[in-house]
Amino acid sequence: MKSIIIDVMQEETRMAIIENGELISLELERPQHSHLVGNIYKGTVQNVLDGMQAAFVDIGTGKNSFLYIGNGKLMPGGEKTPEGKAAQLRMMPWLTGHPNQKISIGMSIPVQITKDEVGSKGPRATMHLSIPGRNVVLMPASSGYVGMSHRIDDEKEKKRLHDIVRELCPKGMGMIIRTAAVGQPREVLEQDIRYLTSLWEAIIAKFKRKNKATLLYRDADMVIRTVRDNFTDDVEQVIINDENTYQRIVSLITGINPEFAKRVKLYTDREEIFKRYGVEEELRKLESRTVELKSGGFLVIDKTEAMTVIDVNTGKYVGNANLGETVYQMNLEAADEIMRQLRLRDIGGIIIVDFIDMEKEAQKEKLLYRLRQQAQKDRTKMNIVDITSLGLVEITRKKSRQNMEAMVYCTCPVCSGTGRIESNETLFVKICRKLRHLEKERHNADGYELQLHPDAAQELKLKDAFKPIEKELGITIKIETRREIVPGNYSLLHI
């Protein structure tokens, strides 16, 4: 069974999902880092790059969004019947109805953000719009399409849901059936679809009314998204430490299923909620690049600009069988933990995993199968590609929102993000080079004052490191300790 723990402060909201005593999901939201993903804007096309099949669209937030436009045609494929085509045009007023109409500079179009801005890159957008409800997702520009969550396995239930949604889907639109729809009666699905359709009509009305780039629809905040997307039958309790948030969730859950409202609880104890449920300790573990495994092995996670690399190490694990079986069992345990870490740290993009070498092809196939099974637990789209000739497993995971690491940490001003600083020996060499350069320009008979971080000062004093260069250059060097001097740096002053 699952528990959802929500820690609310004015400055920050944190959400954790615990399953059978283990943290499986973690999310953080701050007002000053509000996500754009899911928001729909009326955008103004600023530039069209035919060579890249892309356009830059002003959405009124500062940085232009990047929009892939393919062949540049604005009219989507869809209904072949006159009634269906008329419905499309009514529900998408930016279309003229001309099949070859193309996106051009100055045109107003609706776009939805699929990826937050990162560094100097603006947000990424799409015209394949979607509005999520609890049971279905409305896709206004995907005429006639009815999709199904890959988590729904029962073929009979899949057919039932498909038939209902196909019948209820508004002309000119599309739908995706969500996992939460399983077991829901037709009336509930119809109510969800009716609400989403009216919401889209309100978006259209705002699109027509506004004359400049503006927000048309804001995706739900983290608390509402959490309840909407995660509150299923297997959730035993939702615990919140804030009265207002508690009331919001109770109101929302009551509208979905009044019986579920009993599972929502207000936390009033003095002890911090994340500490009480063991989440704070797990958060500290996420700060490390090393992840301990229960068997005694460990993972090392390193992130680069291009990809994330994960190395699997046996550590103290020796197993109880032969070497081949020991390695295989170690890799299976590592596979489970790797997929958990990808979710908790919200690692996206390209991921390369260096598992311990296995000789049997059957074991390699079982390992890939295990990874693909675990990937199904992830709400973010993930693809387990294959094992390379060097024994590396390639994984891709969709990046969308700014992850927790980007919000919690900034680049270290000492190491500039490398995780390393120059050794005291290297620092000593740099200082000697600087002294020789200064003395070539002009001899300073009064000597120099060298200001260092306490650790560097102590080591260089103990070694009497500068005695040879003092003799060589005929100078004196006075070493002073300064805590404000960061490690790996120094200040050299004339006496």
N, C-alpha and C positions, 0 to 999 in steps of 0.2 A: 504493500500500500504506500501511497505517496502523501507527503505533507508539503504545503506551500507556506513558506515563512516570509513575511513582508515587513521590512524595517523602514519606517517612514520618518524623515526629518524634513524641515523646510528646505535645507540645502541639498538633500540627496535622498533618493529612495532606492533601496536594495531589495532584491527578490531572490530567494533560494528555493529549490525543489529538492526534497530529500526522499529517497526511495529505499525502503528497507534499511534505514540507518545510514545510507550513503548519499553524499551530495552529488546530484547528477546535473544540476543546472544552476546558473548564477547569472544575474543581470543587474545592471546599475544604471540609474538615470539621474541627471542633474539638470536643473532649469537652464543653466547657461550653456549646456551642451545638448540642447534639444535636437532630436533626430529629425531628419527630413524624409527618411525612407518611408514610403507609403503615402506621403502627402501628394495631392493632386493640385497643380497650378495652371492658371491661364498664362501661358508663356508667349513671348514675342521672339520670333526667329531673328537673330542678330547676324548670323553668317551661315552660309551653306558651303561645305567642302565636298565637292563632287568626287574628288580623288580618294577621299576617305569614306565616302558614302555616309557622311555625318553632318550634323548642324549644331551650332551653339545657340542655346535658347535662354533668354533673360527671364527668370522666374521671380524677380523682385527681391532676392535675398542677398545680393552682392555679386557673387560669382556666377557666371553663366553656366548652365548645365549642358552636358555633352549628350547629344541624342543621335543614336544610330538610325539612319533613315533608309538603308538598303538602296532600292532603285529610286527613292525619292518621292514615290507616289503616295498621295495622302489618302486615297480611297482604299479601304481594306477590302479584301475579298469577302464574300458573304452570301447573303440570301440571293437566290436566283429569281424568286417570285417578285412581282411588282409590289405586293403587300409587304413582303419582308424588306425589300429595298427602301420602300417608303418609310418603314419603321426605323431603319438604320439612319436615314437622313433626318428624321424627326428627332431622334435621340442623339445625333451628333451634328449640331448646327454649324460646325466649322467646315463641313463638307459642302461642295456645290453640286455633287451628284455626277460630275464629269469623271469618268474612270481614269483619265490620264492626268488629273490635277496633281501638281507637284508642290512640294514645300518650297517656299521662296522667302527671301528676306522681307521682314516687316509683317509677315503673316502671324495671326494669333492662333495658337493651337493648345490643346490640353496635354500636359505631360505629367507623368507620375515618377517620383524619384525612386530609383532602385538601389542606389548606393550613395552614402554620405560623402561629402567632400573630404579628401585626405591631403594634408599638406597644401601644396600649390594647385592641386587638381580640384576642379569644381565637381559638383555632384553629377551622377550619371542618371539619365532619364529614359523613359520609354513612352510610346503612345499606345502600348498594349495595356490598357488600364484595367485595374481590378480593385474591387471593394469587398473586403472580407466581412462576412457575418459569422455567427457561431456555427452554423451547419453547412452553409454554402458560401462560395465566393462569386460575386457578380462580375462578369467581364463584358462591359458595354460594347467594346469594339471587336469582339470575337463571335460574330454571328453564327449561331447554330452549333457551337462547340459545347459539349458536355463532358467534362473530365471527372476523374475519380481519384481520391487519395490512395496512394500505393499502400497505405497501412490497412486498408479494408481488404480482408482476405476471403471472406465468405462469398462465394459466387452467387448464391441465391439472394443474399442481401444486396450485393452490388447491382444485380438486375432490378430488384425492387426499387432501389433508390434512383437508378438511372431512368427507369420508366416514369417515375413520379416527376423528377426534375426536368426531364425532356418535355413532358406535357406542360409543366408550369413555367418553363423558361420563356421570358418575353421575346416577342419577335425582334430580330435584329441583334440579339444579345447572346452571350454564352454563360456557362456556369461550371464551377468546379465543386464537387461534392466533398465535404471535409469529413474527417474521421468522426467528429462529434455527431454526425448525422445518423450513425448506425443505431437502428432501433427506434428512430424518431418517427412518429406518425405523419401522415400526409399534411395534416393541419398545421403542425409545427414548421415543416419545411415551407409550406405556402405562406405562413406568416413572416418567416425570415426573408423569403424572396420578395414579398410585397414591401417590406420595410426597405430593403436594399434598392428596389426599383424607385421608390419615392425619394430616397436619398440621392440617387443619380439624377432624378428630375430636378431636385433642388440645386444640384451642382450645375446642371445645364442652365438653369435660370440665372444663377450667379455669373456664369460664363458670359451670357448675353448682356447682363447688366453692367459688368465691369469693362472699362475701356483700356486698362493697362495690365501689365503683368501682376498677378495677385494670387493669393492662396484660395483655392476653391474647396478643398477638403483636407482636414488634418486627421491623420491616423490616430487611433486611440493611444493614450499614454500607457506607460508600462504596466500599471496596476490593472487597467481594464484589459489590455492585451493578455496579461497573464491569466486572468479569469476566463476570458473569451476562448483562449487557445489551449489552456491546460486543465481547466476544471472539468474532469470527466469522472466516470463512475469509480475509477480506482483512486481518486483523491479522497483521503480520509478526513483531512482537516485543512483549513486555511487560517493561519494565525497572523493577526495584524496588531501592531502596537500603537495605532493612531485611531482615535474615535471617528473622525470624519471619513477616513479611508474605509474603516470598518462599515460605516453606514452606506457608503457608495457601493461596496461589494455586496452587502446584504440586499440592497435594492436591486442590483443587477442580477444576482443569483435567483432572487425571488421571481423575477420575470422569466427566467429560464426554467427553473424547477424549484418550487417552494420547499420541497423536501431537502434539497441541497443546502438551503440557507442555514439549517441546523449545524452544518459542518464548519461554518464561519465563526471564529472565536476572536474576541478582543483580548489582547495580552496586556496585563496591568502590573505585572511583577516589577520589582526594582531592578533586578538583574537585566542587563542588556539582552534583547531578544536573540540576537545572533550568537551571543556567548552561551545563552541558556541551551540552545539547540545544537551547539558544536560547530556552527558555521564559521565563526571567527577564527577558530583554529585552522580550518580548511583554507580560509583566505590567506593566512600566513604561509601555508605550504605553496600556494600558487605564486608567491613572490620568487621562489627558487627555480633555477633552471634544471635542478635535479629532482626527480620524483622517485621516492622509494616504493618498491613493490613488496607485497606481503611475504613473498618467498625469500627475500633477501637480495634480489636483483634490483636494478634501477634503470630509469630512463634519463637521458640528457636532452633537453629541448633547447635548440638554438635558433633564433630568428635572424634572417637577413632581409635585405630589401626585396630580393627576388622570391624567396621561399623560406619555409621552416623545415629544419632538419632535426630528426629525432633518432637518437642512437640507443639501442637496447643493449644492456650489459648484464651479465650473469651475477656479478657481485659475489655475495656469499652463498648463492644458491648452488647446491651440488646434486640435488635430486636423489632418487632412490633406485633408479634403473640405469640402463646403459647411457652413454653420452648422447646418442641420437635422440632418445626419448626425453632425456633431460632438457636438451636444447629446444625440442618441440614444445614441451610443456611450458618452458620459460617464455617462448614466443607467444603462446596462446594467452598467457596471463598478461603479457605486455600489450597484446592487441586490445584487450578489454580496457586496460588503463589508458592507452593512447587515445582511443575513441572518447573516453570520458574527459581526458584533458583537453582535447580539441573543442568539446562543448563548453567546458568550464572556462577556458581561456579565450574562447571564441576565436580560435585561430582559423584564418581563411587563406585562400589562394592555393599555391602549390605546396604540398607537404611530401617530403621524402623520408621514409623510415628505413633505417638500416637494422633489420632484424639479424639475429645470430644465424649464421649459415646453416642451412639444412640440406642434406643430400637427397632425400627422398622426394620425388615429385608429388607423391600423394599427400605428404605433409604440407608442402607448399600450397597445394590446392585447398586443403582444409583450413589453412591459415587465412587465405583470401576469403574463403566462405565465412569464416568467423568474423572477419573485418566487415564484410558486407551485411552480415546479420546485425552487428552493432551499429552500423551506419543507419539502419532503419529507425533507430531510436532518436536520431537527430532530426530536429525540425528544419534545420538548414540543409539545403541540397548538397549532397556529397557524392563523389564518385571514386570508387576504388578501382584504379586503372589496371594495374598488373604488376608482376614482379619482373624487374629488368634482368638482363644477363649477368649483372653484378650482384644480384640478390637483393636489390632495393625495391621497396614497394612504393608506388606512386599513388598519391591521393590528391584530389582537388576538392576544395570546400568553398562554397560561395561566400564572398565578402559582401556585406551590405551596410549594416550600421557600424559606426565607430565602436571598436571593442573596448572592453573595460581597461585594458592596459594603456590604451591611448589616452583615456581620461584620467587615470590614477597617476601615471608617471609622465615625466618629461625627460628630455635628454640630459644626462649628467654633464654639468659644466666642467668637471675635472677630466673625465675620460672621453667626452664628446660622443658618448653612446657606444664606445668600443668594449666597455667592461674591463679595460686595462689602463694602467698608468705606467709611465716610465719608471724603471727601477732607480734606486738611489745611486747606483753605479753609473747609469746612463746620465742622470742629472749632474753628477760630478764631472763627467766628460764634457757636457755642454757648458758648464760653468768655466772649465779650463779653456775651452775654445774661445769663449767670450772674453776672458781675461787677456789672452794672448792678442786678440783683436784690439782691445782697448789700449793695451800697452804699446802696440805698434803705432797707434795714432798719437798717443801722448803718454809718457811715463807719469804715473801718479805716486810720488814718493811717500805721500801720507798713507797710502794703502786703501783698502776697501772694507766696507761692512757688508757681509753676506747674510741676508735674512732667509731662513728656511723653516719649513714645517718641523715641529719638534722631533718627529721620528727620523727625518733625514738629518737634522742637525746632530742628534745624538750619535747616529751611526758614523757620520763623517768626522765628528770630533774624536770618537773612540779610535778610529783608524788613523787619525792625524793625517788625513788624506791630502790636505793642501800644502803640507810641508815642502814637498819637492818643487811645486810650481812657485811657491814663495821664494825659494832659493834661486830658482831659474830666472825669475823676473825681477828679483830684488824688491819685493813688496811684502806687505803684511796683510793678512786676511782675518778679520774679526767676525766670527760666526755668532749670529743672534737668533734666538728662537722666536718665532711669530706664529701663533695659532691661526691667524687670519690668512697666512700663506697656505694655499691648498697643496696637497701632496703632488709631487711631480713638477712643482714650480719654484721659482726663487726670485729674490729682489736683490740687485747689486748696486750699492751706493758708494760714492766717494766719501772718504772720511775727511 
